[in-house]
Amino acid sequence: AQRVTQPEKLLSVFKGAPVELKCNYSYSGSPELFWYVQYSRQRLQLLLRHISRESIKGFTADLNKGETSFHLKKPFAQEEDSAMYYCALSKSGGYQKVTFGTGTKLQVIP
Amino acid sequence: GAGVSQTPSNKVTEKGKYVELRCDPISGHTALYWYRQSLGQGPEFLIYFQGTGAADDSGLPNDRFFAVRPEGSVSTLKIQRTERGDSAVYLCASSLRLAGNIDEQFFGPGTRLTVL
C-alpha cells in the first residue's frame, strides 16, 4: 500500500528564515511525488512535481529514494507562503490515483 | 476559461437521506477525479473517470457511494443512506490526461457535506 507521512501539522517560521516541510513516503515501486498547496480561501493547486525538477515560487523538493523522502524547501520564507501544504504520491507511468498526506500548515510570521 | 465548478457549495442533510453532488470539469479535460477530505486530513481518492468510464473506483468506501459521468463531461457523485461519518468536503478535479504521463489535476472549490 502507498502511504504519505507529513509529521508536522503546523510549522511556524519567521519571514526570511529557511523553510523545510517534511514528507516521507512508503511505496513498493517507483513513485511520482508532488507538492500541492492551498492558500486561504483558494483551491488546492499543484505546486511542483519531482519529475519536473523545477523551482516554483522559490520552493524546491528533491526526491531521496534512499530515505524515501521528498521534503519541500525554501531558503527565505515570505508572508505569502503561508498556506496548507500537502505532499502526494502516485504510481509512475501515467496511473492517476494520487495519495495525499495529512498536510502541514505553514505560518510565516512577519 | 472557467475552472472546475462544483454544486452545491454546501449541503446539509439528515442521516439516511440520499444526496447528489455535481462536478463540472474544465472543458476538454477527459479525466475527472473525486476525492473526500475529512477534517484535519488530506484529500482521499474515491474514483477516477477517463471519459465516460470509471477507470479506478477502488477508493469508494462502500456500495452506498456511486458516481457517474454519462457524457464524459459532468459527473455526479451519489451517496445513498447517508451517515454522519460521510460528513466531509468532497473535491472534484479534472485533467487533460496525456497518454503515459501524470498530468496536472485542477481542483474545484469542493462541496461541504454535513450529515446531521
Interface residues (C-beta under 8 A of the other chain):
Chain A: V4 K9 E32 R43 L44 Q45 L46 R49 I51 Y86 A88 S90 S92 G93 G94 Y95 Q96 K97 V98 T99 F100 G101 T102 G103
Chain B: G3 V4 A31 Y33 Y35 G40 Q41 G42 P43 E44 F45 Y48 Q50 A55 D56 S58 G59 L91 A93 S95 R97 A99 G100 N101 I102 E104 Q105 F106 F107 G108 P109 G110
